[in-house]
Amino acid sequence: MAQNTNGRRARGPVNDPKTGKFANAGAAAGGFVGALGGSIVPPINVTVNNQRGAGANGRRPHAEALLPSPEFTSPAQVRHYCNTLRAAAVTLSIEVAMGSEILKGVLAAVPDPEGRAFGSRVRAAKVARKLNRAADDLRDAAKNAAACYSAFQQEYEEEINRVRHRARKPQQPPMNWAQQ
């Protein structure tokens, strides 16, 4: 076997298609993601609701209209709040993760001032890492919202079942065939 410049033995010819196919696939994937980073823009939906008066319940809705008002007077309201929080956090997590990838692609195109090989990609990854952490935290918030309602059900199972039992429709008395 031939010696490499760093003193290690080469495992085979450098251009061997069997050994180099995964290295080439990684380079192709990296180039593909980098090329897409500047051309794909996530769809952004902006909804503006200008309610100048009070909301449906007579109160003014709070500024963060992603979530309902934190009124917890029934188990249904607790479930609704937790489900809304979970859905919003999952959606935001996906949006932030996409934004992170796009930011990484855009910043990787900026040349490194010192001319280092892959220096622009390293710098872009350092910046985008913070958005990745934000996306992870939003995903954790979604998990914790679901866990909150689960814990509520477990801790207040007795009270929920007591009310649920009364709320059931009365059953029809069974037919007594012996009585004719």
Salt bridges, closest charged atoms under 4 A:
GLU71 OE2 - ARG59 NH1 2.63
GLU101 OE2 - LYS104 NZ 3.55
ASP112 OD2 - ARG116 NE 3.07
ASP112 OD1 - ARG123 NE 3.90
GLU114 OE1 - ARG116 NE 3.79
ASP136 OD1 - ARG139 NH2 2.69
GLU158 OE2 - ARG162 NH2 3.20
